[in-house]
């Protein structure tokens, strides 16, 4: 949902924020800093996540294993030819000796097309693992994008905390001069110092939060400090960026595709179980020599399916087909509900941000300026002035929090839609 009339308010608030010194997260001493340090944008972070996120390594390994199953089902026949060799000495009553020899070669054949079903099941298994890999990437990119936005938000909160600390330092200095001149009591000096102490605590906490969130982002990416020293980006621009839809196509998320392939694999496996009731035949040829006689025979071997007729594979396979189809049907409804919820949350938070920027941001600048003039004119005591200034800072912090909530809701909406955040 676009922001319709908040441009002026945002510009005013941004100018006010930028008028204060920009805080920075702690850095190593100059002599110990690595030579190359990267400030990553959101696109760079997402690229790194696709390439190196630890959460995707296992999914890629499963894809490789599934390719092995496809290779195993690729040959034309499932069984290998069997060579049978028999040889031994022969002694007759006349005293003559010789060697009897028998050589047989046979090839088993499946009559029910089982090898084709194995290939279908293996291909469906590979397609399922590839879809699961895409789905894992979808979830990982959502987590990484959210972590990136949290780092940006923490950096903005650190800037705000440092600005508040600078203002508190100025107030302590000004109050000290006025106390020396006899214009204010010592109570005002103490109040100003307490406010400065609180500002220092908040700035230290904000600094630590930036470093902690950066470390968590590096862990998700599987990179070092050198490769991701800091991030850069505009929180508001990213939060309100349009969500790219699936390009007019019907929604078919990767997790649903994986479930469809699982159902296809289960169907092929169940059909294979039913075909096991058909006997496998073995055709071959046998050469046999006894004494001075030789014989060449054709062979046919047919097992009789009296006891083992694929009962277990058939029943369990059919049950798996029913389970997979019902799970897919339920998952489609869940995905639809999740998408509706994510869209509603995103649009609601955009509307809330719009109201905030229209109604609150323009006033905080006036409030701070009026409070300053009233305090300088003696119409407002120091405690009241500090209270108003704290309210101004808290309002700015609430605006930053609202931007973060919009950004996180946008990422969730994109993830549920199955597109890149």
N, C-alpha and C positions, 0 to 999 in steps of 0.2 A: 504494500500500500504506500504510495508516495507521500512525502511530507509536503503539504500544500503551502503553508504560510509561515514556516519557522525559520526561513533563511536569515532574516534580520536579527531575530533573537539569538540564533546560533552564532552569527558573526560577532554580536556584542559580547556574548559569553566567552567565545574563543579569544577575542582580543583581551578581555579581562584576565583570562587564565594565562595568556602568553606574556602579559605585562610583568609577571613574576619570574624570578630565576627558575630555570629548569633544573629539577633535581636529577641526579644520576645514580644508578646502582653502583655499589662498590666494585672497583676494578683492581687487578693486581698491580703492584708497583711497576713503574715504567721499565725498570731494568729486567723484570721477570716476565713481561708480557710476551706472548707468542708473536712471531713476526706477521702472521696472517690471521686475521679475525674477521668473521663474517657477520653482517647484519642481514638477517633473512626476512624477506617478504613472505606473505601468505602463500603465494604461488611457489616460491622456492621451498618452503616448508612442506607443502603438499607433494612436491616432486621428490624430496628426500624421503618422505614417508613411504611413497610408492616403491622406492628403490631399497630402503634399508630398515624399515620398521621391523623390529623383532617379531611383532605379532603376525607378520605375513610370511615369515620363514617356514613355519610349520605347514601352512596352507600350500605353499609351493612344493614342499616335500610330498604332501599327499597327492598332488597333481602328478609328480614324477612317478610315484608308486602306481597310480592308476594307468599311466602310459605303459608300465610294465605288464599290467594285466591285459591291455589291448594287444601288446606284442605277443603275449602267450597264447591268445586266442586267434592270432592271425593265420597260422598254418592251415592248409586245406583239410588235413585230417588231424584228429585229436590224439590218436595213438600212434606209436612208432612201429615200424616193421619189426618182426621178431625172427631172429635166426636161431634155429635149433640144430645142434650138431651132436651126433652120437657115434662112437667108435669103440671097438673092442676086439680082442683076439678070438679066433674061432679054431677049435680043434675037433677033428672028426675021428671016428674009431679006427680009420685006416692009418692014422698017424699024420695025415696032412694038416697043415696049419695055414691060417689065413687071417685076414682082417675084415670084419664087417663094418660097414660105414653107412650112416644115414644122415642126410642133410635136409633140413626143412626151412622154408621161408614163408611167413604168413603175415598178413596185414589186416588188422581189425577195421571194420567199417560200422559206422552208426547209421541206423536206418531211419531215425526220426529227425534228421536235420539238427542234431544237438550242437554241432560245431558252429553253425550259423547263429543259433540262439546264444551260445557263449560269446560270440563276437558282438552281438547286439547288447548283451548285458555289460560287457567290458566297455563298449563305447559309451553306453549310458552312464556307467560309473565314472568314466573320464570326464564326460560333460558335466556330471554332478560336481566333481571335485573342482573343475574349472569355474563353475558357477559359484561354488563356495569360496573360492579364492577371490572372485570379484566381490562377493558379499563381504568377506573379511576386509577387503580394501575399502569398501564403502563405509564400514563401521570405523576402521582405523582413521580414515581421512576425516570423518566427523569428530572423532576424539581429538585428533591433532589440531583441527581448525578451532575447536572449542578451547583447547589449551593455549593456542596462539592468541585468541581474543582475550583470554584471562591475563596473559602476560601484558598485552597492550593496555588493558584496563588497569593493571597494577602499576604500570609505568606512569599512566596519567594520574593515578591516585598519589604516587610518589611526588610528581610535580606539584600537585595541589598541596600535599603535606609540607613540602619545602617552601612553597609560597606562604603558607600559614606560619611556618617557623620564622621566615624572614619578616613577616608583618609583626609577629610577636616580639622579635628582637628590636625592631624599630620602636614598638610601643614601650618596651622596658627602657630603652635609651631616652625616649622623649619624656617618659614619666619621671625618670631619675633627674633630668634637667629641671623639670617643673618642681620636683620636691626640693632640689637644692635652692630654687628660687623662692621657696615657701608658698607655692601656689596650691600644692596638693599635700594631703597627709601621707604618712608612711604606709597606711593601709593600701593606698593606690599602688604604691611600689610593689608591695607584696602580692596584690592581685595580679599585676602585670607579670611578675616573675612566675607565679603559679601557672598562668596561661602559657607562658613560654615553655615551662617544664612539660606541660601536657602536649604542646606542639612538638617538642623534641621526641617524646615517647612515640607519638603517632608517626613522625617521620622515620624514626628507627624501625618501627614495625612495618611501615610501607616499604622501606628499603629491603628488609629481610624477605618480605612477601614476593618482591620482584625476583630476587635470586632463587627462592624456593620454586616458584612457578617456572622459571627458566630451566632449572635442573630437571623438573618433571617433564618439560617439553623435550629436553635432550634425551631423557630416558625413553620416551615414546618413539623418538626418531632413531635411537641407536647411534648418536653422534657424540663427539667430544665438545669441550668448551670452545676449542679453536674453531670448530666448524659451525658453531651456533653460539657466538658470544652474546648476541642480543637480537632483538627483532625490531622491525620498523613497519609502520603502517598507520593509517588514520582510522581510529576506532569507529567513528561515525560513518565514514564512507563504506567500510566493510560491513557494518551492521545493517545498513540500508541498501546494500547492493541488491539488484534484482536476482531472484532465484530462477536459474535457467531450468525450464521444464524439460520433459523427455522428448521435445521436438514434435509434438502433435501425435505421437504414438501412444497406444494404450500402455498404461503402467504395467510393467512386468519386471519386478525387482529380481535381483540375482538370487535371493533366498527362495523366491517362488520358483524360479527356473531350476534351482537345485532340487527342490521337492518334486517337480515334474519329472526330472531325469531319474530321481530315486524311484518314483512310481513306475517309470518305464523299465528300469533295471529289475525291479521286483516282478513285473509282469513277465519279462524274459526268463527270469529264474524260475518262476512258477511253471511256465510252459516247459522249461527244460526238465523240471521235476516230473511232470506228467509223461514226457517222452521217455523217461527212464524205464517205464514199463515195457517198452519195446526192446527186444534182445539185440545185442550187438553181435554181428557175425564176423568171422575171421576167414578170409580166403587166402589160400596159399598153395605152394607146390612142395613136393617132397621127393627127393632122390634117395634111393636105398640100394645098397649092394650087399648081397649075402653070398659068400663063396664066389662062384662064377656067374651068379645071376644078378642082374640089375633091374630096377623097376623105377618108374617115374609116376608119381601120383599127384593128383589134385586134391586139395584138402578143403573142407568146410567145417567150421566150428560154430555151433549155435548154443549159447547158454539158455537154459530154460528158466524163465522168470516165474518160478513157483512161489518162492518165499519173499525175496527182495524185489519189489516192484515199484520202488520210488515213493513209498507211502509218506515217509517223513518229509522228503523234499517237496512233494506235491502239497501236502497239508500246510506246512509252514510257509511255503511260497505263496499260496493263495491267501493265507492270513496276512502276510506282509503286504500283498497288493491292496487288500481292503484297508489296512492301517495307513499306508502311504496315501491312498486317495482321500480318505477322510481327513488326514492331517493337512493335505494340500487345500482341501475345501475350507477347513477351519482357518488356515493361515491366510487365505485370500481375504476373509472377512476381517481378521485381525489387522492386516496391512491397510485395508480400507479405513478402518477406525483410527489407526495410528496416524495415517495421513491427514484425516479430517481434524484430529485433535491438534496435530502439529501446525496445520495451517491456521486454525482458529487462534491458537496461542500466539503465533507470529503476528497476525494482523491486529490482535488486541493489544499487543505490546507496542506495535508501531503507533497505534492510535494514542496510547498512553504517553508515549514519547512526544507525539505531536502536541498534545495538550500541555505537557510540561514545558516544551520550548516556547509555546505561545503565551502561556499564562505566568510561569514562574521565572524563567530566565531574564526577561526584561526588567523585572522588579528588583532582583538582587543587587544589580549595579546601583540603582537609585537608593536602595536601602543603605548600602555601605557608604555612599557619598553623603547622604543625609545624616547618618550617624556620625561620620567624621566631622561634619560642620557643627552639629549639635554639641559634640564633645569639646571641640575647640572653642565654641562660644560659651561653654559652661552650662549649657542646658541639659546635658546628659553626663552622668557620672561614668567613671571608668568601667565599673562592673557592667553597666548597661551597654556601653559601647562594645566591650569584649563579647557580651552575649549576642549582640546583633551581628558582629563580625563572625562569630562561630556559626550562627544560623546561616549566614551567607556561604561559608565554607561547606557546611553540611548540605546545603541545597545544591552546590556545585557537585559535591560527591554523589548525591542522590541522582543527579543528571548523568554522571558517568556510570553509575550502577544501572540506570535505565538503558543506556546505550549498550552495556554488556548484556543485559537481559534480551534486548532486541537481537543482538548479534548471535547469542546462543540459541534463541528461538529460530532464527533464520537457518542456522547450521542444522538444527534438528529437522526443520521442514525439508531442507535439501536431502538430508540422509533418508528420511522416510519416503521421499519422492524417488530416491535411487539415483540422484544426480550428484555431481561434484559440488562440494560446498564452496 
